[in-house]
Structures are given as C-alpha cells and as structure tokens.
Amino acid sequence: MADDPAGEQRRRVRVWFGDHVVADYRAEAEVADRYAAAMTRRFAGLRVTSEPLPPMDPGGRALPGERLWEVAPK
C-alpha cells in the first residue's frame, strides 16, 4: 500500500489540550481540512494540527461516518 497515491493525500488532524491529544483522526485531505476548520471554530482555545499522513502510518482513527458538528464525510 506504500505505492497508493491516495495515501499521499490523507491527513492526520489532532486537537491538543496543552501537551495532550484529545482527538486524533485521519481522512482524505479535503475532509480533513473541513474537520480541522470545524474543530478550530468549536474549540477556539485549543491547538488544532493537520499534517500529511505517511502511507504506512495508521495515525489516529478514521473520521466517523456520523455528522460531527458542521463536518460530515462525503
């Protein structure tokens, strides 16, 4: 799966409370960007990071299928 071009477009989004990760999700770039923007609005005082996900890194959980605030996977 390391040769999967779709894997290069996946991102890992994390929400941080100080040094502690309180949410850790991975998704396709477009969905991950929408999720990160929603988490930034929802948790304005917390740090939200979005990083490219290496193809071999399982990093976090997949974005759930149910609606989370304003973000719903397509």
Steps between C-alpha positions, in 0.01 A plus 500: 500500500801728516459564127138614543481860368183559703703439817707808424185712512390385845550727799515452875306755702563529872343722764732579790432604859847613600727201435209253493324386183123500559398409142699317235343432159616425148315562175540605140648851472175682418302340783791540742524872418127547564527305826800707614315825421193381694711395800679837494163679515355264760806496727645847444733477800661172396774437246392307189763347272462346155795313353555278195455137594780272373353199317632253759390702807165382639487822712174555681155376419317539172249785497166354612207479260255685726465877499739686729401861547519652148717224349360192329714274281379465144 
